[in-house]
Amino acid sequence: MYQYQGYRSDGGTAAGIVDAENVKVARLKLRKDGIYPTDVVEQGQASARTPTASRTKPSRIIGRSSVLTGNDLSLLTRQFATLLVAGLPLVDALGVLVDQAEKKPIKSLLADIREQVRGGKALSAVLETYDKDFSPIYVHMVRAGEASGALDQILFRLAEFLEKQQALRTKVTNAMLYPVIMLVIGTVILFFLITFVVPKITQVFAQQKQALPWPTVALMSTSQFFSDYWMVLIGLVLGGLYGVRRFARTDRGRMAVDRLTLKLPLIGDVARMVSISRLTSTLSTMLASGVQLLDALDVSKRVMNNRILEETVESA
């Protein structure tokens, strides 16, 4: 006989006793009955059982900045899935993750999640409160895994999805890094030439007192202007960048920036392809995990990171 705690597919908690030969059989019986167990222990040993992870005092981190990087989350998800497949109850698997965590903020985060799940809350409901670390995609897929009783398999699928997204992000960053560096270097060199080199050359033309072509005169005038007001120009550029950044944080500004991004040569095509790739990858993963179509679309469109494309998907 085994005592268990868990939750039903509708999100309600469940507790009781199940007759089984061992813990693994007990968990299988509970899953067939529509109950996802968070803790299964032999009757009479529940009170004596004290997991190692409980020694770690959980600390609230809700409201703080994210503590999980993309690599941390994908690795953690794969380890979590492996532990569940091995037959560990949900609470014990979380306890192992707490013990294995090397970074103190991650250890505190996992310990807090474990304690809340141990108290009877659904895992998806707990993760939803940590929106800085667990995206709506993550929460919806975990909720689908809870409802279907196949949380371990869905976590494997989720880990694979996160790894692909991380690889795509790295690939795009590396592809854009070289052009950006060359643009910055070229701008600095051009500014240096016009501001400090050209004025010295213009002195030679001035001494000759000859009529000069208008392009040369325009270049000399521009160079003189840059030489006299270069500090003011740098201040204006920095101020303009700050203003654009503040404007881009507003809804209207975000729409304008996203619209401009799509219209830029080359960059617009890359942004569109990356957004579509994220949408299709996320949507297929969520649908395969059992998430309803409308919910999957609502969540998937947010990963496109472009308001214009999001509105296009929403109106489709």
N, C-alpha and C positions, 0 to 999 in steps of 0.2 A: 504494500500500500504506500502511495506517495501523496504528499500534500503539494498543492500547486497554487501559484498565483499567476494571473495573466489578464488578458483582455480579449473581448469578443470582436468580431469583424465590424460591429457597429460602434466600436470605441468604448463600450462599457467594460468595467472591470469584472473579473471572475476569480473565484477562489473555491477550493474544495479538496476532495480526495479522489484519487483515481487508482484502480487496481491494475497493476502491471508487474512484469517480471523485473524490469530495470528502468532506469531513468529514460533511456532512449525510446523504449516501447511506450512509456508513459507520455512522452512528448508527442509521439506519433498518434496515439489515441486522442489526445487533446486536440491536435490539429484537425483530425477527421471530424471532431465534434464542433469545429468552428472556433476553437479557443487557441490563441497564441500564447504559450506559457512564457512568463518572464523568470519564474523560479520554480524548480521542481526538486523536492528533497524527500528522502525517505521519512515516513511518519515516525515521530519521536526524536528526530535529529534536527528538526527545524530550529529549535531554540538554541541548540548547542553549536550550530553552524555559524561561523563568523568569518566571512571572506577577508582576505588580506587587504583588499582595496578599501574596506570600510575604515581602515585606520587613517586613510587620507581624508582630512577634513575638507569637504567641498566648500568652495568659495564662490559667491555670486559674481558672475562676470557680465550679466546682461547689461547692456547699455555701453559697454566698453567697445573699443575697436576690435577688429577681427584678430584672432590669435592663430588661425589656421591658414597656412599658405595653400596654394593649389596642389603642390606636391604632398604636403602634409595630409590634406583631405583625401586624396586618391589612395595614398598608402594606408591610411587609417581605415578607409572603407574596405579595402581588399583584406586587411588583417581581420577586421570585424566579420566579414563574410566567411573567411576560412575557419574562424573559431566556431561560428554557428553551424557550419557544415560538419565540423568535428563532433557535434553533439552537445556543446556547452549551452546551458540555459542563457537567456539574454543578459540577465544581471551578472552572471559569472563571466561572460564574454567581455562585458564592459569593464569588469574588475581586472581582467587580464590586460586590457588596453591601458587602464590606469597605471598598472604596475610597469608596463613596458614604455610608457611615455617618458621621454627624457627632458623635454622642456616643461618647466614649472607651470606656465599658463595653460598648456594643453592638458597637463595632468589635472589641474584644478577644474578645467572645463569638463573633462570626462568623468571626474569624480562627482561633480554636481549632477550631470546627466544620469549617472548610475543611481544616485540616491533618489532622484525623482522617479525613475522607472521602478525602482525597488518599492517606492511608496504607492505604486499602483497606476501611475500615469502612463499613457501610451507613448511609445518612443517618438512617434511623429509629432505628438503634441508638445513634447519637451524640446525637440529640435527646432520647432517653429518659433520658440521664444529666443533662439539664438540666430536671428536672421542675418547677423554680420558674418557668421561662419557657415551656415547651412542655407542654401538658396531655396526658393520655392520649388524648383525642380527636385532637389534632394528630398525635401519634405513630402512632396506628392508621391514620389516613387517609394519612399519608406512606408507611407500610408497604404499604398497599393499592395506592398508586400505584406503588411499586417493583415489586410483584408483577405488576401489570397492564401495566407499561411506559407508563403514561399519567400520570406524575407531574406534568407541566405542567398538564394539565386538572384534575387533582384539587386542585392548589394554587390554581387559579382558584376552584374550588368552595369550597375551604376559606377563601379570602380573603373571598368573599361571605358565607359563614356567620359569620365573625368580625365582619364589619361589621354584620350584622343583630343579632348578640348585643350588640355595643357600643351600637347604637342603642336596643335594648330596655332595656338597663341604664340608659342616660341618661334614657329616657322614664319609667321607674319611679322613678328618683331624683328627677326634677323633680316628678313627681306627688305624692310623699310629702314633699317638702321644705317646701311651704307649710303643711300641717297640723302638722308637727313644730315649725316656727318659731312658729306661733300658739299651740300648746300650751305651749311654753317661756315665751313672753311672758306668756300668761295666768297661768301658775303663779307667775311672778315678781311680777306685779302683785298677785295675790291674797295672796301671802305678805307683801308690803310693806304692803298695807292692813290685814291682820289684826295684823301685828306692830307697826306704827308709827302708823297712822291711827286705828284703832278704839280703842286705849287712851285717846287724847285725848278721843274722843267719850264714852266711858264715864264720864269725870270729871263731865260735865254731869249724867248720870243719877244718879250717886252723890250729888251735891250736893242733888238734889231729894228724896231719901229717900222715893221712892215704890216701891210694889210693881211689879215688872216681869214681863212674860210670860216663861215658861220658855225660849222660843227666844232671847230677848234675853239672858237670864242665861247660857245656854249659849255664845252668841257672845262675851260679855264674858269668860267663864272661859277659853274657848279662846284669845282674844286675849291675855289676861294670861299664859297658859302660853307662848305663842309669844314674847311680849315678854321673858319672864324667861329662856327657855332656847333662844333662836333659834340661838345658836352650837352648842349641843349637837345640836339637830335637824339642822342642816346637816352636822355631822360624822357623825351616824347615817345620813343619806341617802347621803352619799358612801361611807361604809363599806359600806352595803347594796348600792350599785351595784357596788362593787369585788368584794364577795362573790358577787353574782349573776354577774358576768363570769367569775370564777374557776370557779364551779360550771358555767357554760355550756360551759366548755372540756373538761369531762369527758364521757364517753359518756352517763352517766346524765343529766347536766345538759343536754346537747345535745338528747337525746330529749324532756326535759320542756319545754324552750324551744320546740322545733319543734311539739310537740303544742299548747302554749298559743297559739302564733302562728296555727295553723289554726283555733282556736276563737274568736279575737278577731273582733268585728264589723268588717266592711269590710276590715280588714287581712288577715284569714284568707282571704277570697275573692280578694283581690289576689295574695297569696302563692301560693295554689293555682293561679290562672290563669297566673301567671308561670312557675311550676315546670313545669306541663304544656306551656306554649309552648316552654320550653327543651328538654324531653324530646323532643317531637315534631320540633322543628326539627333537633336534634342527630341523632336516630335516622334521619330521612329523608336527611340529608346523608351520614351514614356508610354507609347501605345503598346509596345511589346511587354511592358511591365504591368499592364492592366489598368492604366490610368484612362479615364473617360476622355473621349475625343475633344469635347469642348474645354474641359479642364486642361488637357494637354496643349491645345492651341493657345489658351489664355496664358499659360506659363511659358511656352516655347517662344512666343513672339518677343518676350522681354529679353531674351539672350541675344537678339539681333543688334542691340545697342545702337539703334537708329530709329528715331521717332517716325520719320517718314515711312520707312519700310514697315514699322509696327502698325501704323494706321492702314497701310495697304492690306496687310494680313487680316486686320480686324474687320475691314469693310468687305473682305472677299466672301 
